[in-house]
């Protein structure tokens, strides 16, 4: 079997620590359990597999802290070096998402990037990257606040450092930015952004109008900010592939994200992040079950012996006491698909681990019905279509997708064998279906402009150009986007230009047409002259010139075709126009007229036929009258 691994040279001594970059390590391939091996990526120190891509990070032996990323889309058969739009050093990488045909890579460009990193998004091949979001929050472990919303394509939530606060507020030591438990402190000015078009454009999250107690929230220019994976004990943004459009998170409404306990609350969205509501005061940990029909919460800021559960997506909550003793709840989990009604609550009590199983199957809720009549009053199911907040109409990633899911207010269970129905139709393309192409970035007008100091190489005709080549307008369709047609497609898709020079594909086709027409003309002229008793054109130079001069007048392509009355031709044009346009292209088409004249001059010369010529020694009988062209 084939084995691929990072292998240190046998005669090299190891580095001091495993995490150090080592120039003596290569990424190799072996077919015989390393009796021999081939180097695939020199100095490749680390690799990762995120279907369908393989990634290898290779260090620069001249600069040990600088690394380059190599990507394989074909399971290691071939690798290409990744290209980023900025001429910056690349210190470390982390693949944060590789769903839907493209890759999001977190890149640190400096040793100072201990608290944030840029996130780049690839095209379909996984190796050409454009900037998606700057200064995404990360922690000392390399984890970043960049989350894909499961169950709905193209929706992402991320936390970014607010650079408008100045360098003094965003730079500092690791200990000053993170608490002892890893939680982000208020010293880090952070905002939450959401994207509905796979990272092409980002916007603030609209805050709920009221809190969980019905009081109107009043805050000028405020947004909803949510905790991510770097928040330590606070609940992060969470979604499940089986719970279509449902998201839970903790956070606060304000100008920035902070960790103040009195303002951190638990929020819920049932439309993939377009709108949010506060469902509980305080911070909770949470889980979905039964395809989202069941929601379970537990207080994770203080010891408890109760949980809260809801069968109607947070409209009402029921408290359940699971033990006589209090525990510090760390998390609530269920089986990976999120279709079960059985949950595990785990935490600690007196420094010892505790596991509690909670089975909601014994509550005997009724089975949901009416899935084939979704939307009807008697049905427990509804039709729901996610939509991009940045565009009109119910489209997301270029298609209108309609899901069947349980209505919110009904109290019933789906069952583990529930099959979610889905229908998809393409939409017309708009600006939101496109991201900036490689070498371009979004400006303040939300337009894609060239990255400063970006080399011009690769934007003209390639050296091996054959026929046509493409020139980017600065945009490329978001990978996985299914839009069709529309004004944006005509305006933003790459231009397709003919290769320079006569012998591009267009020039080759033109020469082929000229050669074919010349050959046809010569054959007809030769047979016509043969019937009239003229000499063969190859007997002398004079006969050869006379052959071409008399081609038109003796039937090359004008009325002479009528001599072959036994052959039927389709009457495509009026024969009266042929004297002015030898190729029957018509006087009203200027381009065709020029083309016809140039081909005529190329094949026949510009000399007109003589007014009379010496008759042959044995004149042939006069030709038969020209026959009309017959349509078939």
Buried (B, 14 or more C-beta within 10 A) or exposed (E): EEEBBBBBEEEEEEBEEEEEBBBBBBBBBBEEEEEEBEEBBEBBBBBEBBEEBBBBBBBBEEEBEBBBBBBBBEEBEEBBEBBBBBEEBBBBBBBBBBBBBBBBBBBBBEEEBBBBBBBBBBBBBBBBBBBBBEBBBBBEEEBBBBBBBBBBBBBBBBBBBBBEEEEEBBBBEEEEBBBEEBBBEEEBBBBBBBBBBBBBBBEBBBBBEEBBEEEEEEEEEBBBBBBBBBBBBBBBBBBBBBBBBBBBBBBBBBBBBBBEEEEBBBBBBBBBBBBBBBBBBBBBBBBBBBBBBBBBBBBBBEEBBBBBBBBBBBEEBEEBEBEEEEBBBBBBEBEEEBBBBEBBBBBEBEEEEBEBEBEBEEBEBEEBEBBEEBEEEEBBBBEBBBBBBBBEEBBBBBBBBBBBBBBBEBBBBBBEEBEBBEEEEBBBBBBBBBBBBBBBBBEEEEEBEBBEEBEEEEBEBEEEBEEBBEEBBBBBBBBBBBBEEBEBBEEBBBEEBBBEEEEBEBBBEBEEEBEEBBEEBBEBBBBBBEBBEBBEBEEEEEBBEBBBBBBBBBBBBBBBBBBBEEEEBEEEBEBEEBEEBBBBBBEEEEEBBEBBBEBBEEBBEEEEEEEEEEEEEEEEEEBEEBBEBEEE
